[in-house]
């Protein structure tokens, strides 16, 4: 909290593999279609951290990891170049409504713009449409998937 009683915005930084224990509960709570395993999560975290076109950005508040966003860029013919993609975003219940999600999205957009000349940022969501509209995103397409496990 600041001296006037308002919540302080979190610090956002790139994650490292050392953040695994703080990230695991957030990632496990986010999953609804699949149940991630801790081993699979660890492998994915190491791969993302090593990928120059992807990152996990974490939000730290009061020395505690309270949120994360997985962001990446990739080329797309339809965009005549690269697009930024938010694979997942989650904020601990106790930190919701404090600006943490907004700070993570702003950092994700900045990260993507610094890596590539992106045409736009995109994402899919099932439960957070109101949040994404509030931070300037608009509905664009329907998401389809075909599970293989």
GUDOSE-325299 format. One record per residue (C-alpha): residue in one letter; x, y, z. Coordinates in nm, 3 decimals, padded with zeros to 5 digits, always signed. Example, Ala and Ser with C-alpha at 12.3 -4.5 7.8 and 13.67 -1.06 7.14 Angstrom:
<pts>
+---+---------+---------+---------+
! r !       u !       v !       w !
+---+---------+---------+---------+
! A ! +01.230 ! -00.450 ! +00.780 !
! S ! +01.367 ! -00.106 ! +00.714 !
+---+---------+---------+---------+
</pts>
This chain:
<pts>
+---+---------+---------+---------+
! r !       u !       v !       w !
+---+---------+---------+---------+
! X ! +00.000 ! +00.000 ! +00.000 !
! X ! +00.107 ! +00.354 ! -00.062 !
! X ! +00.096 ! +00.624 ! +00.205 !
! X ! -00.250 ! +00.734 ! +00.086 !
! X ! -00.392 ! +00.381 ! +00.125 !
! X ! -00.409 ! +00.285 ! -00.242 !
! X ! -00.269 ! -00.041 ! -00.372 !
! X ! +00.078 ! -00.019 ! -00.525 !
! X ! +00.113 ! -00.157 ! -00.876 !
! X ! +00.321 ! -00.472 ! -00.893 !
! X ! +00.668 ! -00.490 ! -01.037 !
! X ! +00.670 ! -00.688 ! -01.363 !
! X ! +00.980 ! -00.872 ! -01.484 !
! X ! +01.075 ! -01.168 ! -01.700 !
! X ! +01.055 ! -01.500 ! -01.521 !
! X ! +01.346 ! -01.735 ! -01.476 !
! X ! +01.344 ! -02.105 ! -01.394 !
! X ! +01.400 ! -01.998 ! -01.032 !
! X ! +01.036 ! -01.875 ! -01.033 !
! X ! +00.903 ! -02.228 ! -01.083 !
! X ! +00.768 ! -02.274 ! -00.730 !
! X ! +00.580 ! -01.942 ! -00.742 !
! X ! +00.444 ! -02.001 ! -01.092 !
! X ! +00.329 ! -02.360 ! -01.047 !
! X ! +00.021 ! -02.283 ! -00.829 !
! X ! -00.094 ! -02.013 ! -01.073 !
! X ! -00.051 ! -02.238 ! -01.377 !
! X ! -00.222 ! -02.531 ! -01.205 !
! X ! -00.520 ! -02.314 ! -01.103 !
! X ! -00.559 ! -02.171 ! -01.455 !
! X ! -00.599 ! -02.508 ! -01.628 !
! X ! -00.958 ! -02.617 ! -01.686 !
! X ! -00.939 ! -02.843 ! -01.992 !
! X ! -00.626 ! -03.030 ! -01.888 !
! X ! -00.457 ! -03.099 ! -01.558 !
! X ! -00.091 ! -03.005 ! -01.588 !
! X ! +00.170 ! -03.212 ! -01.410 !
! X ! +00.451 ! -03.051 ! -01.219 !
! X ! +00.710 ! -03.225 ! -01.440 !
! X ! +00.539 ! -03.113 ! -01.761 !
! X ! +00.508 ! -02.762 ! -01.623 !
! X ! +00.881 ! -02.754 ! -01.541 !
! X ! +00.973 ! -02.870 ! -01.892 !
! X ! +00.746 ! -02.608 ! -02.049 !
! X ! +00.885 ! -02.332 ! -01.826 !
! X ! +01.244 ! -02.415 ! -01.922 !
! X ! +01.151 ! -02.422 ! -02.293 !
! X ! +00.969 ! -02.087 ! -02.277 !
! X ! +01.250 ! -01.918 ! -02.083 !
! X ! +01.500 ! -02.041 ! -02.346 !
! X ! +01.287 ! -01.929 ! -02.645 !
! X ! +01.380 ! -01.580 ! -02.776 !
! X ! +01.027 ! -01.541 ! -02.920 !
! X ! +00.845 ! -01.623 ! -02.596 !
! X ! +00.849 ! -01.515 ! -02.233 !
! X ! +00.678 ! -01.554 ! -01.902 !
! X ! +00.640 ! -01.217 ! -01.733 !
! X ! +00.567 ! -01.223 ! -01.362 !
! X ! +00.403 ! -00.968 ! -01.136 !
! X ! +00.561 ! -00.926 ! -00.793 !
! X ! +00.376 ! -00.747 ! -00.513 !
! X ! +00.507 ! -00.723 ! -00.159 !
! X ! +00.786 ! -00.970 ! -00.257 !
! X ! +00.527 ! -01.230 ! -00.364 !
! X ! +00.460 ! -01.361 ! -00.715 !
! X ! +00.093 ! -01.273 ! -00.773 !
! X ! +00.046 ! -01.311 ! -01.147 !
! X ! +00.195 ! -01.409 ! -01.478 !
! X ! +00.147 ! -01.372 ! -01.850 !
! X ! +00.288 ! -01.604 ! -02.117 !
! X ! +00.352 ! -01.397 ! -02.429 !
! X ! +00.507 ! -01.486 ! -02.764 !
! X ! +00.548 ! -01.356 ! -03.116 !
! X ! +00.532 ! -01.546 ! -03.441 !
! X ! +00.508 ! -01.469 ! -03.812 !
! X ! +00.169 ! -01.488 ! -03.983 !
! X ! +00.088 ! -01.449 ! -04.350 !
! X ! -00.246 ! -01.278 ! -04.280 !
! X ! -00.072 ! -01.007 ! -04.076 !
! X ! +00.198 ! -00.945 ! -04.335 !
! X ! +00.452 ! -00.999 ! -04.060 !
! X ! +00.453 ! -01.092 ! -03.693 !
! X ! +00.177 ! -01.098 ! -03.437 !
! X ! +00.197 ! -01.097 ! -03.060 !
! X ! +00.005 ! -01.367 ! -02.877 !
! X ! -00.097 ! -01.395 ! -02.513 !
! X ! -00.108 ! -01.765 ! -02.441 !
! X ! -00.220 ! -01.728 ! -02.081 !
! X ! -00.266 ! -01.470 ! -01.810 !
! X ! -00.352 ! -01.531 ! -01.450 !
! X ! -00.361 ! -01.323 ! -01.135 !
! X ! -00.396 ! -01.461 ! -00.785 !
! X ! -00.746 ! -01.400 ! -00.643 !
! X ! -00.604 ! -01.179 ! -00.368 !
! X ! -00.445 ! -00.947 ! -00.628 !
! X ! -00.743 ! -00.912 ! -00.862 !
! X ! -00.876 ! -00.561 ! -00.900 !
! X ! -00.542 ! -00.404 ! -00.806 !
! X ! -00.415 ! -00.329 ! -01.157 !
! X ! -00.199 ! -00.641 ! -01.171 !
! X ! -00.368 ! -00.780 ! -01.484 !
! X ! -00.344 ! -00.443 ! -01.659 !
! X ! +00.025 ! -00.415 ! -01.567 !
! X ! +00.093 ! -00.764 ! -01.702 !
! X ! -00.089 ! -00.693 ! -02.029 !
! X ! +00.095 ! -00.363 ! -02.077 !
! X ! +00.426 ! -00.540 ! -02.013 !
! X ! +00.333 ! -00.819 ! -02.256 !
! X ! +00.253 ! -00.568 ! -02.528 !
! X ! +00.578 ! -00.382 ! -02.467 !
! X ! +00.777 ! -00.708 ! -02.466 !
! X ! +00.624 ! -00.815 ! -02.800 !
! X ! +00.683 ! -00.476 ! -02.965 !
! X ! +01.047 ! -00.481 ! -02.856 !
! X ! +01.105 ! -00.821 ! -03.021 !
! X ! +00.921 ! -00.787 ! -03.349 !
! X ! +00.738 ! -00.533 ! -03.561 !
! X ! +00.404 ! -00.685 ! -03.465 !
! X ! +00.083 ! -00.603 ! -03.652 !
! X ! -00.133 ! -00.670 ! -03.344 !
! X ! -00.171 ! -00.863 ! -03.019 !
! X ! -00.422 ! -01.146 ! -02.992 !
! X ! -00.548 ! -01.399 ! -02.740 !
! X ! -00.836 ! -01.629 ! -02.666 !
! X ! -01.046 ! -01.636 ! -02.352 !
! X ! -01.347 ! -01.814 ! -02.220 !
! X ! -01.396 ! -01.639 ! -01.887 !
! X ! -01.228 ! -01.298 ! -01.899 !
! X ! -01.385 ! -01.116 ! -02.193 !
! X ! -01.490 ! -00.818 ! -01.983 !
! X ! -01.132 ! -00.768 ! -01.860 !
! X ! -00.982 ! -00.780 ! -02.209 !
! X ! -01.243 ! -00.542 ! -02.349 !
! X ! -01.163 ! -00.305 ! -02.060 !
! X ! -00.795 ! -00.298 ! -02.161 !
! X ! -00.871 ! -00.222 ! -02.526 !
! X ! -00.919 ! -00.559 ! -02.694 !
! X ! -01.217 ! -00.646 ! -02.913 !
! X ! -01.389 ! -00.968 ! -03.012 !
! X ! -01.250 ! -01.092 ! -03.342 !
! X ! -01.300 ! -01.465 ! -03.401 !
! X ! -01.431 ! -01.792 ! -03.266 !
! X ! -01.179 ! -02.031 ! -03.117 !
! X ! -01.184 ! -02.397 ! -03.216 !
! X ! -00.971 ! -02.679 ! -03.082 !
! X ! -00.937 ! -03.052 ! -03.129 !
! X ! -00.805 ! -03.235 ! -02.822 !
! X ! -00.549 ! -03.511 ! -02.872 !
! X ! -00.526 ! -03.622 ! -02.510 !
+---+---------+---------+---------+
</pts>
